[in-house]
Amino acid sequence: MKLLNPATTSLTFFAAAAFSASASAQVTFSVDNGSAAVGTGDAFSATPITEGDILTPSTGPAPGPNGPALAAPTPPGISISSGPGGLGLAAWGGCVGHGTATPCPIELDALSYGNDARIASTTNLPGAYWFSVDEVARGMPGSPLPPTVFTEGSLTGAFEAAGDMFMDLGGAPAPMPPFAGAAGNTGMIDGNGFISASGFVYPGLGLVEPGGLWPFIGDDVDAADTDAAGIGFPVFFSLDSAWVDPVLGTPLQGSAGAHGFVGGDVVATLAPGGPPVLYAPAAALGLDLTGPGTDDLDALSIWENGFPGFQPSTTDFGWFGATPSDMLLFSVRRGSAVIGMPDSRFCIPIEEGDILSVPLPTGSGGCSPFPSIWIAAENLGLQTMRSGTLIGGNTGDDLDALDVRRPLGSDCNSNGVPDAIDIASGFSSDWNVNGVPDECELISTAFCFCPVGSAPCGNPYAPGGCENITGLGAILSASGSGSVLGDDLFLDVIQMPANNFGMIFMGPAMIPPTPFGNGLRCVGGNLFRFLPPFVSNAVGSATVGPMVGLSLGIPGGAILPASTWNFQAWYRDPGGACGANSNASNALSILFTP
């Protein structure tokens, strides 16, 4: 096995880099060579998008059925370029700006940041596996929670499934042979967020729905990651092989060979700008055993253990061992030589819709040198040649992208239904697409702090508002959620002068810090006050709320779903540093959800 180049990798670097991403949820993805987005200017800098770039929705996922009117799709933004400063693919310079469906060896086939959730032996509830399919996918009918691959797929004439992401419906714990689980899937992220041809609406990426078979005019989600940990380096990915698609008759781009790899390899770019290096060779995954470039890895999920190189699991759930292995799950593209070969776990033919893992060692019951099936495609509601249930085609459904989400089974609103099902059914909204019902979390941003350089009269206090007569600054925080229906949002202010009057005010706009008594004001627009004023207690604290209910008595200031309001506390500060008798806390921006 070839490990990462020791000159560019160390335990310290890998452990730090793998988990240094932003703490906010973010959906990132790539599109394939034939997508409408290729060659168009991205939303952030108007740089032409390539099929090797890692993209993100420019305005966040569009709201689903519980949201307001949907805006027209907008181009995604490039989150990590495939070229300089990004993945460092050498062919980028000759591909940037090329048109849709013109050959270019830069196709990104699979994506992970190495921080996916580790699958435990008891994980059997819905939503552990999120995935996408390609434009030919049909899906199996009968999944109980539409929209599904079947309702959005080619067999129904919707042709929209390729732009969407779906989740599994759970069942028996993995590993799962065919039909071991609650066979089916449900749509979680739509291509454009508009009502689909099947009549469903769910959060969208702002893409153009495919709308037909090749040559289609639309976008195909070709790699994706939806982790709450966000994005960062290292980036793990695969590139594509160089054969002709057996169904569409279109050539693959050969991006792996153009950069010194094969389509079955997992490679990694450790730091912005690259270069990419080999992480897990195809042979270690049980691929390319019939010759170099004969298999193509098409979906990827990784939990990296922090040690240099790839340590495959020799036992099930070895990623929880005393010296944990890496967790690496993947799929293969149709046309791969390994399809139809016996897997090393169940000894059944491998299909392009299966979630696979590394081969089981012969001493651990492995019955072939090929990959082991982790989740059989039938459990995801996908058609296979193996099961003899093909409808409308002679090949199985192709798994295009894969992400393993946080441990499932959470029921944060205590309604007896797993959170993932609440979200999928529309009972709960999930505007930031992080898998947590909005009524269980607060989508907020703190701002308007008072560091050195911003204080109006030499009274900085970096963690909150400007310093008051107590020698500290007031800190505004929130508890509860932003759910309008739940109405459990409370604002808490601490570190004010004791036994003094104060008031919460809100406005629709963030403005640059403006001197405001002994402090700063950063909330603007049409301002609304919450009355009556509060009085701080003996330790200078106060709580106001629930805010939604209080706002209903403010003409023009009622808090409604889909609105964002900015809050700040004003309070008396007699004898403060600037000679004024008032001061202000930091500010909070809060998104309100249904």
C-alpha positions as CSV (number, residue, x, y, z in Angstrom):
1,M,0.0,0.0,0.0
2,K,1.3,3.4,-0.9
3,L,0.9,5.9,2.0
4,L,0.8,9.7,1.8
5,N,4.1,11.3,1.1
6,P,5.8,11.5,4.5
7,A,7.4,14.8,3.5
8,T,4.0,16.5,3.3
9,T,2.1,14.7,6.0
10,S,2.5,14.3,9.7
11,L,0.3,13.1,12.5
12,T,0.1,16.7,13.9
13,F,-0.8,18.2,10.6
14,F,-3.4,15.6,9.7
15,A,-5.1,15.6,13.1
16,A,-5.3,19.4,13.1
17,A,-6.2,20.0,9.5
18,A,-8.9,17.3,9.4
19,F,-10.9,19.0,12.1
20,S,-10.1,22.7,11.5
21,A,-13.2,23.5,9.5
22,S,-15.9,26.0,10.3
23,A,-18.4,24.9,12.9
24,S,-21.3,26.0,10.8
25,A,-23.2,23.6,8.6
26,Q,-22.6,23.9,4.9
27,V,-23.7,22.0,1.8
28,T,-20.9,21.6,-0.7
29,F,-21.0,19.6,-4.0
30,S,-19.7,19.3,-7.5
31,V,-21.5,19.0,-10.8
32,D,-20.6,16.7,-13.7
33,N,-19.2,17.6,-17.1
34,G,-22.5,17.9,-18.8
35,S,-24.1,20.2,-16.2
36,A,-25.5,23.6,-17.1
37,A,-23.4,25.3,-14.5
38,V,-20.1,24.4,-16.2
39,G,-18.6,27.4,-17.8
40,T,-21.0,29.9,-16.1
41,G,-19.7,32.5,-13.7
42,D,-20.0,31.6,-10.1
43,A,-21.9,33.8,-7.7
44,F,-19.0,34.9,-5.6
45,S,-16.4,36.1,-8.1
46,A,-17.9,35.4,-11.6
47,T,-15.1,32.8,-12.1
48,P,-16.2,30.2,-14.6
49,I,-17.3,27.0,-12.8
50,T,-15.7,23.7,-13.7
51,E,-16.7,20.1,-13.0
52,G,-13.7,19.9,-10.7
53,D,-14.7,22.8,-8.4
54,I,-16.3,22.3,-5.0
55,L,-19.5,24.5,-4.9
56,T,-21.9,25.8,-2.4
57,P,-25.3,27.5,-2.7
58,S,-24.8,31.2,-3.1
59,T,-27.6,32.2,-0.7
60,G,-28.0,29.0,1.4
61,P,-30.5,26.3,0.6
62,A,-33.8,27.7,-0.6
63,P,-36.7,27.1,1.8
64,G,-38.9,24.1,1.4
65,P,-42.7,23.7,1.8
66,N,-42.8,25.6,5.1
67,G,-41.0,28.7,3.7
68,P,-42.0,31.8,1.8
69,A,-42.1,32.1,-2.0
70,L,-39.1,30.6,-3.7
71,A,-36.6,32.7,-5.5
72,A,-35.3,31.8,-8.9
73,P,-32.2,29.5,-8.9
74,T,-29.0,31.4,-8.8
75,P,-25.6,30.1,-9.8
76,P,-23.7,28.4,-6.9
77,G,-20.4,29.9,-5.6
78,I,-17.0,28.2,-5.8
79,S,-16.1,27.2,-2.3
80,I,-12.9,25.4,-3.2
81,S,-11.4,25.8,-6.6
82,S,-10.0,22.8,-8.4
83,G,-7.1,25.0,-9.4
84,P,-4.6,27.3,-7.8
85,G,-5.3,27.9,-4.1
86,G,-7.7,25.0,-4.0
87,L,-7.3,21.3,-5.0
88,G,-4.3,22.1,-7.1
89,L,-5.3,20.1,-10.2
90,A,-2.8,20.7,-12.9
91,A,-5.3,20.5,-15.7
92,W,-7.4,23.4,-14.3
93,G,-5.8,26.1,-16.4
94,G,-6.8,24.4,-19.7
95,C,-10.4,23.7,-18.5
96,V,-11.6,26.9,-16.8
97,G,-14.0,28.6,-19.0
98,H,-14.8,25.6,-21.2
99,G,-18.4,24.9,-22.2
100,T,-20.9,22.3,-21.1
101,A,-20.2,18.8,-22.2
102,T,-16.9,19.6,-24.0
103,P,-14.2,17.2,-22.9
104,C,-11.9,18.3,-20.1
105,P,-9.9,16.1,-17.7
106,I,-10.9,17.7,-14.4
107,E,-14.0,15.8,-13.3
108,L,-14.4,15.5,-9.5
109,D,-16.2,12.2,-8.8
110,A,-16.4,12.0,-5.0
111,L,-15.8,14.2,-2.0
112,S,-15.2,14.1,1.7
113,Y,-13.4,16.2,4.3
114,G,-12.5,13.2,6.5
115,N,-14.8,14.2,9.3
116,D,-18.0,12.2,8.5
117,A,-19.9,10.6,11.3
118,R,-18.6,7.2,12.3
119,I,-21.2,4.5,11.9
120,A,-21.8,2.6,15.1
121,S,-23.0,-1.0,15.4
122,T,-26.4,0.2,16.7
123,T,-27.0,2.8,14.0
124,N,-30.3,1.7,12.4
125,L,-32.5,4.8,12.3
126,P,-33.2,6.9,9.3
127,G,-30.8,9.5,7.8
128,A,-27.4,8.1,8.5
129,Y,-26.7,7.9,4.7
130,W,-27.3,10.9,2.4
131,F,-26.7,10.3,-1.3
132,S,-27.3,11.4,-4.9
133,V,-28.0,9.5,-8.0
134,D,-27.4,10.2,-11.7
135,E,-29.8,11.2,-14.5
136,V,-30.6,7.6,-15.5
137,A,-31.7,6.5,-12.0
138,R,-35.2,5.2,-11.6
139,G,-35.6,4.1,-8.0
140,M,-37.9,1.4,-6.7
141,P,-41.6,2.3,-6.2
142,G,-43.2,1.9,-2.8
143,S,-40.9,4.0,-0.6
144,P,-43.3,5.3,2.1
145,L,-42.1,8.9,2.4
146,P,-42.0,10.8,-0.9
147,P,-40.4,12.6,-2.6
148,T,-38.0,9.7,-3.5
149,V,-35.6,8.7,-6.2
150,F,-38.6,7.0,-7.9
151,T,-41.0,10.0,-7.8
152,E,-38.2,12.3,-9.1
153,G,-36.5,9.9,-11.4
154,S,-36.4,9.1,-15.1
155,L,-39.1,6.4,-14.9
156,T,-41.8,8.9,-13.9
157,G,-40.7,11.4,-16.5
158,A,-39.6,13.9,-13.8
159,F,-35.9,13.6,-14.6
160,E,-35.0,15.6,-11.5
161,A,-33.4,13.1,-9.2
162,A,-29.9,13.8,-10.5
163,G,-29.9,17.3,-9.0
164,D,-31.2,16.1,-5.6
165,M,-29.9,14.5,-2.4
166,F,-31.8,11.7,-0.6
167,M,-31.5,9.9,2.7
168,D,-32.0,6.3,3.7
169,L,-35.0,5.2,5.9
170,G,-33.0,3.0,8.2
171,G,-33.7,-0.6,9.2
172,A,-31.4,-3.2,10.5
173,P,-27.9,-2.1,11.6
174,A,-25.2,-2.2,9.0
175,P,-23.8,-4.3,7.4
176,M,-27.0,-4.8,5.4
177,P,-27.6,-7.4,2.7
178,P,-30.4,-6.8,0.2
179,F,-33.8,-6.0,1.7
180,A,-32.5,-6.1,5.3
181,G,-33.7,-2.6,6.0
182,A,-36.8,-0.4,5.6
183,A,-36.2,-0.3,1.8
184,G,-36.6,3.3,0.6
185,N,-35.4,6.8,0.7
186,T,-36.7,10.3,0.9
187,G,-35.6,13.6,-0.6
188,M,-33.8,16.0,1.6
189,I,-32.2,18.6,-0.7
190,D,-33.7,19.5,-4.1
191,G,-31.9,20.7,-7.1
192,N,-33.7,24.0,-7.4
193,G,-36.2,24.2,-4.5
194,F,-39.2,24.7,-6.9
195,I,-42.2,22.4,-7.1
196,S,-41.0,19.3,-8.9
197,A,-42.7,17.6,-11.7
198,S,-44.0,15.1,-9.1
199,G,-45.6,18.0,-7.0
200,F,-43.1,18.1,-4.1
201,V,-41.2,21.0,-2.7
202,Y,-38.2,20.8,-0.4
203,P,-35.0,22.8,0.3
204,G,-33.0,23.5,-2.9
205,L,-29.4,24.2,-4.0
206,G,-30.3,26.8,-6.6
207,L,-29.3,24.5,-9.5
208,V,-31.1,23.9,-12.8
209,E,-33.0,20.6,-12.7
210,P,-31.8,18.2,-15.3
211,G,-35.1,17.7,-17.2
212,G,-34.3,14.7,-19.3
213,L,-31.7,12.2,-20.4
214,W,-28.4,13.0,-22.1
215,P,-27.9,15.5,-23.6
216,F,-29.8,17.2,-20.8
217,I,-29.9,20.8,-19.9
218,G,-29.4,21.0,-16.2
219,D,-27.2,20.1,-13.3
220,D,-26.2,16.7,-11.9
221,V,-24.9,16.6,-8.4
222,D,-21.8,14.5,-8.8
223,A,-20.1,14.7,-5.3
224,A,-21.5,16.1,-2.1
225,D,-20.8,16.7,1.6
226,T,-23.4,18.1,4.0
227,D,-21.5,17.8,7.3
228,A,-22.2,20.1,10.2
229,A,-18.5,20.5,10.6
230,G,-18.3,22.5,7.4
231,I,-15.5,22.5,5.0
232,G,-11.7,22.7,5.2
233,F,-8.5,20.9,4.3
234,P,-7.5,18.2,3.8
235,V,-10.0,17.4,1.1
236,F,-10.4,13.8,0.0
237,F,-11.7,13.1,-3.4
238,S,-11.6,10.8,-6.5
239,L,-11.2,11.6,-10.2
240,D,-12.8,9.8,-13.0
241,S,-11.6,7.0,-15.4
242,A,-11.5,7.0,-19.1
243,W,-14.0,4.7,-20.6
244,V,-17.4,5.2,-22.3
245,D,-20.6,5.2,-20.2
246,P,-22.4,1.9,-21.1
247,V,-25.9,3.5,-21.0
248,L,-25.4,7.1,-22.2
249,G,-22.6,6.3,-24.7
250,T,-20.7,9.4,-23.5
251,P,-17.0,9.3,-22.7
252,L,-15.7,9.8,-19.2
253,Q,-13.2,12.6,-18.8
254,G,-10.1,10.7,-17.8
255,S,-9.3,13.2,-15.1
256,A,-7.6,10.6,-12.9
257,G,-5.0,9.6,-15.5
258,A,-4.4,13.2,-16.4
259,H,-3.1,13.8,-12.9
260,G,-1.2,10.5,-12.4
261,F,-3.9,8.5,-10.6
262,V,-6.5,5.9,-11.5
263,G,-10.3,6.3,-11.1
264,G,-10.4,3.9,-8.2
265,D,-7.9,5.8,-6.1
266,V,-8.8,8.2,-3.3
267,V,-6.5,11.2,-3.3
268,A,-6.2,14.1,-0.9
269,T,-5.2,17.7,-1.2
270,L,-3.7,18.5,2.2
271,A,-3.5,22.3,2.1
272,P,-4.8,25.0,-0.3
273,G,-3.1,24.8,-3.6
274,G,-2.1,21.1,-3.4
275,P,-0.7,19.1,-5.0
276,P,-3.0,16.2,-4.6
277,V,-1.4,13.0,-3.2
278,L,-2.5,9.4,-3.1
279,Y,-4.4,8.5,0.1
280,A,-6.0,5.1,-0.5
281,P,-5.0,3.2,-3.7
282,A,-7.6,1.4,-5.7
283,A,-6.0,-2.0,-4.9
284,A,-6.5,-1.4,-1.1
285,L,-10.2,-1.0,-1.8
286,G,-10.5,-4.2,-3.8
287,L,-10.6,-2.2,-7.1
288,D,-8.7,-2.4,-10.4
289,L,-7.9,-6.1,-9.8
290,T,-8.6,-6.7,-13.5
291,G,-6.2,-4.0,-14.6
292,P,-5.4,-0.3,-14.0
293,G,-8.3,2.1,-14.6
294,T,-10.9,-0.6,-14.9
295,D,-12.9,0.6,-11.9
296,D,-14.2,4.1,-11.1
297,L,-14.9,5.2,-7.5
298,D,-18.1,7.3,-7.7
299,A,-19.1,8.2,-4.1
300,L,-17.1,8.7,-0.9
301,S,-17.5,9.0,2.9
302,I,-14.4,9.1,5.2
303,W,-13.7,9.4,8.9
304,E,-10.0,10.0,9.1
305,N,-8.3,8.7,12.3
306,G,-5.6,11.4,12.3
307,F,-2.7,9.0,11.6
308,P,-0.7,9.5,8.3
309,G,-1.9,7.4,5.4
310,F,-4.8,5.0,5.1
311,Q,-5.4,2.4,7.8
312,P,-8.3,0.2,6.5
313,S,-10.6,-1.5,8.9
314,T,-9.8,-5.3,9.2
315,T,-13.0,-5.8,11.3
316,D,-16.5,-4.3,11.2
317,F,-16.5,-1.0,13.1
318,G,-12.8,-1.0,13.5
319,W,-12.9,2.8,13.5
320,F,-14.1,2.5,17.2
321,G,-11.2,0.3,18.2
322,A,-8.5,1.1,20.8
323,T,-6.3,2.1,17.8
324,P,-9.1,3.1,15.4
325,S,-8.8,2.5,11.8
326,D,-10.1,4.9,9.1
327,M,-13.7,4.6,8.0
328,L,-13.9,4.6,4.2
329,L,-17.2,3.9,2.4
330,F,-17.7,4.3,-1.3
331,S,-19.5,3.2,-4.5
332,V,-18.4,2.4,-8.0
333,R,-19.7,3.8,-11.3
334,R,-21.6,1.6,-13.8
335,G,-19.2,0.2,-16.3
336,S,-16.7,-0.7,-13.6
337,A,-15.2,-4.2,-14.0
338,V,-16.0,-5.0,-10.3
339,I,-19.7,-4.8,-10.9
340,G,-21.1,-8.4,-10.9
341,M,-18.1,-9.7,-9.0
342,P,-18.8,-11.4,-5.7
343,D,-18.3,-9.1,-2.7
344,S,-16.1,-10.3,0.1
345,R,-18.8,-10.1,2.8
346,F,-22.1,-11.6,1.5
347,C,-20.6,-13.3,-1.6
348,I,-23.2,-11.7,-3.8
349,P,-22.7,-9.6,-7.1
350,I,-21.6,-6.1,-6.5
351,E,-23.9,-3.4,-7.9
352,E,-23.3,0.3,-8.8
353,G,-25.8,1.4,-6.1
354,D,-24.2,-0.4,-3.2
355,I,-22.4,1.4,-0.4
356,L,-19.1,-0.5,-0.2
357,S,-16.2,-0.9,2.2
358,V,-12.8,-2.4,2.0
359,P,-12.4,-6.1,1.3
360,L,-12.7,-8.4,4.4
361,P,-9.5,-10.3,5.0
362,T,-9.6,-13.9,4.2
363,G,-9.0,-14.8,7.8
364,S,-12.1,-12.8,8.8
365,G,-14.5,-14.6,6.5
366,G,-13.7,-12.7,3.3
367,C,-14.9,-14.8,0.3
368,S,-13.3,-12.7,-2.4
369,P,-10.6,-10.0,-2.9
370,F,-13.2,-7.5,-4.0
371,P,-14.9,-4.8,-1.9
372,S,-17.4,-5.8,0.8
373,I,-21.0,-4.6,0.7
374,W,-21.8,-2.3,3.6
375,I,-25.3,-1.3,2.6
376,A,-26.9,-3.1,-0.3
377,A,-28.5,-0.8,-2.8
378,E,-32.0,-2.3,-2.3
379,N,-32.1,-0.9,1.2
380,L,-31.7,2.6,-0.3
381,G,-34.6,2.1,-2.6
382,L,-32.5,1.7,-5.7
383,Q,-32.9,-0.8,-8.5
384,T,-30.4,-3.5,-9.1
385,M,-29.7,-6.2,-11.6
386,R,-29.0,-8.5,-8.7
387,S,-32.5,-8.4,-7.2
388,G,-34.3,-9.1,-10.6
389,T,-36.6,-6.1,-10.0
390,L,-35.4,-3.8,-12.8
391,I,-38.1,-1.6,-14.3
392,G,-37.6,0.5,-17.4
393,G,-33.9,-0.4,-18.0
394,N,-31.3,-3.1,-17.9
395,T,-28.8,-1.6,-15.4
396,G,-29.0,-0.8,-11.8
397,D,-29.2,2.7,-10.3
398,D,-25.9,4.5,-10.0
399,L,-25.0,6.0,-6.6
400,D,-23.3,9.4,-7.4
401,A,-22.5,11.0,-4.1
402,L,-22.4,9.8,-0.4
403,D,-22.3,11.4,3.0
404,V,-22.5,9.8,6.4
405,R,-24.3,12.2,8.7
406,R,-24.2,12.7,12.5
407,P,-25.4,9.8,14.7
408,L,-29.1,9.4,14.0
409,G,-31.9,8.6,16.3
410,S,-32.1,12.0,18.0
411,D,-35.5,13.2,18.9
412,C,-34.8,16.8,20.1
413,N,-38.4,17.9,20.2
414,S,-39.5,14.7,22.1
415,N,-42.4,13.9,19.8
416,G,-41.5,10.2,19.5
417,V,-40.3,10.7,15.8
418,P,-36.7,10.8,14.8
419,D,-35.6,14.2,13.8
420,A,-34.6,13.1,10.3
421,I,-38.2,11.9,9.7
422,D,-39.7,15.1,11.1
423,I,-37.6,17.1,8.6
424,A,-38.3,14.8,5.7
425,S,-42.0,14.8,6.3
426,G,-42.3,18.6,6.6
427,F,-43.4,18.4,10.2
428,S,-40.2,20.3,11.1
429,S,-38.2,22.8,9.1
430,D,-34.5,22.7,8.7
431,W,-33.5,25.9,7.0
432,N,-29.7,25.5,7.5
433,V,-29.9,21.9,6.3
434,N,-27.8,20.5,9.3
435,G,-30.2,17.7,10.2
436,V,-31.5,19.4,13.4
437,P,-35.1,20.6,13.4
438,D,-35.2,24.4,13.6
439,E,-37.5,24.3,16.7
440,C,-34.6,22.7,18.6
441,E,-31.9,25.2,17.8
442,L,-31.1,28.8,17.5
443,I,-29.8,30.1,14.2
444,S,-28.0,33.2,15.4
445,T,-24.9,35.3,15.0
446,A,-23.4,37.6,17.6
447,F,-21.8,40.8,16.4
448,C,-21.1,44.4,17.5
449,F,-18.3,43.7,20.0
450,C,-16.1,46.4,21.4
451,P,-12.4,45.6,20.8
452,V,-9.5,48.1,21.0
453,G,-9.9,50.5,18.2
454,S,-13.7,50.4,18.2
455,A,-14.4,51.7,21.7
456,P,-15.8,55.3,21.6
457,C,-13.6,56.6,24.5
458,G,-10.9,54.1,25.4
459,N,-13.3,51.6,27.0
460,P,-12.9,48.4,25.0
461,Y,-14.4,45.1,26.1
462,A,-13.8,42.4,23.4
463,P,-16.2,39.7,24.6
464,G,-19.3,42.0,24.6
465,G,-20.4,45.6,24.5
466,C,-18.1,48.4,25.6
467,E,-16.9,48.7,29.2
468,N,-19.4,50.2,31.6
469,I,-19.0,51.6,35.2
470,T,-18.5,48.0,36.5
471,G,-15.3,47.6,34.5
472,L,-17.0,45.0,32.3
473,G,-19.1,45.1,29.2
474,A,-22.7,43.9,28.9
475,I,-23.1,40.6,27.0
476,L,-26.3,39.7,25.2
477,S,-27.1,36.1,24.5
478,A,-30.1,34.0,23.6
479,S,-31.6,30.7,24.7
480,G,-34.4,28.6,23.3
481,S,-35.0,28.5,19.6
482,G,-36.0,30.8,16.7
483,S,-39.3,28.9,16.1
484,V,-42.2,31.3,15.8
485,L,-44.7,28.6,16.6
486,G,-42.6,27.4,19.6
487,D,-42.1,31.0,20.9
488,D,-39.4,30.0,23.4
489,L,-36.8,32.5,22.6
490,F,-35.4,34.5,25.6
491,L,-32.7,37.2,25.5
492,D,-30.3,37.3,28.5
493,V,-28.2,40.3,29.4
494,I,-25.4,40.1,32.0
495,Q,-22.7,42.4,33.4
496,M,-24.8,45.6,33.5
497,P,-24.8,48.0,36.5
498,A,-27.0,46.5,39.2
499,N,-30.6,47.7,39.7
500,N,-30.7,49.9,36.6
501,F,-33.2,50.3,33.8
502,G,-32.6,48.8,30.4
503,M,-34.5,48.0,27.2
504,I,-34.2,45.5,24.3
505,F,-34.6,47.0,20.8
506,M,-34.5,45.3,17.4
507,G,-34.2,46.3,13.8
508,P,-34.0,44.7,10.4
509,A,-30.5,45.9,9.5
510,M,-26.9,45.5,10.6
511,I,-25.0,48.8,10.5
512,P,-21.3,49.7,11.1
513,P,-20.6,50.4,14.8
514,T,-21.9,53.8,15.7
515,P,-21.1,55.6,19.0
516,F,-24.1,55.3,21.2
517,G,-23.7,56.7,24.7
518,N,-20.8,55.0,26.3
519,G,-21.0,52.1,23.8
520,L,-21.8,51.2,20.2
521,R,-25.0,50.7,18.2
522,C,-24.9,48.2,15.3
523,V,-28.7,47.6,14.8
524,G,-30.3,49.8,12.2
525,G,-33.3,50.3,10.0
526,N,-36.8,50.9,11.5
527,L,-36.1,50.2,15.2
528,F,-38.6,48.7,17.6
529,R,-38.5,48.8,21.4
530,F,-39.7,46.1,23.7
531,L,-41.7,47.6,26.6
532,P,-41.9,47.9,29.5
533,P,-38.2,48.4,30.3
534,F,-36.5,45.8,32.4
535,V,-34.6,46.5,35.6
536,S,-31.3,44.6,36.1
537,N,-31.0,42.5,39.3
538,A,-28.5,42.7,42.1
539,V,-25.8,41.2,39.9
540,G,-26.6,43.2,36.8
541,S,-28.5,40.6,34.8
542,A,-31.9,40.5,33.2
543,T,-34.0,38.2,31.0
544,V,-36.6,39.3,28.4
545,G,-39.0,37.0,26.5
546,P,-40.5,35.1,24.9
547,M,-39.6,37.5,22.1
548,V,-42.1,36.4,19.5
549,G,-45.1,36.9,21.8
550,L,-43.8,40.3,23.0
551,S,-43.3,41.4,19.4
552,L,-46.9,40.9,18.5
553,G,-47.9,44.1,20.3
554,I,-45.4,46.2,18.2
555,P,-47.1,47.7,15.1
556,G,-44.9,46.8,12.1
557,G,-42.5,44.8,14.3
558,A,-44.2,41.5,14.6
559,I,-41.7,38.6,14.3
560,L,-42.8,36.3,11.5
561,P,-41.3,33.1,10.0
562,A,-38.5,33.6,7.5
563,S,-37.6,37.0,9.0
564,T,-34.2,38.0,10.4
565,W,-34.1,40.5,13.2
566,N,-31.2,42.0,15.0
567,F,-31.3,42.7,18.8
568,Q,-29.3,44.8,21.1
569,A,-29.7,45.9,24.8
570,W,-29.6,49.5,25.8
571,Y,-29.2,50.2,29.6
572,R,-28.4,53.1,32.0
573,D,-24.7,53.4,32.8
574,P,-24.3,56.5,35.1
575,G,-20.7,57.6,35.4
576,G,-19.5,55.6,32.3
577,A,-16.2,56.3,30.6
578,C,-17.6,58.6,27.9
579,G,-19.5,60.8,30.3
580,A,-22.8,59.6,29.0
581,N,-25.4,57.9,31.2
582,S,-26.2,54.9,28.9
583,N,-24.4,52.0,27.2
584,A,-25.2,49.1,24.9
585,S,-24.5,45.3,24.8
586,N,-23.2,43.4,21.8
587,A,-25.9,42.5,19.2
588,L,-27.5,39.3,18.0
589,S,-28.9,38.5,14.6
590,I,-31.5,35.8,14.7
591,L,-33.3,33.9,11.9
592,F,-36.8,33.0,12.7
593,T,-38.3,29.8,11.4
594,P,-41.8,28.3,11.4
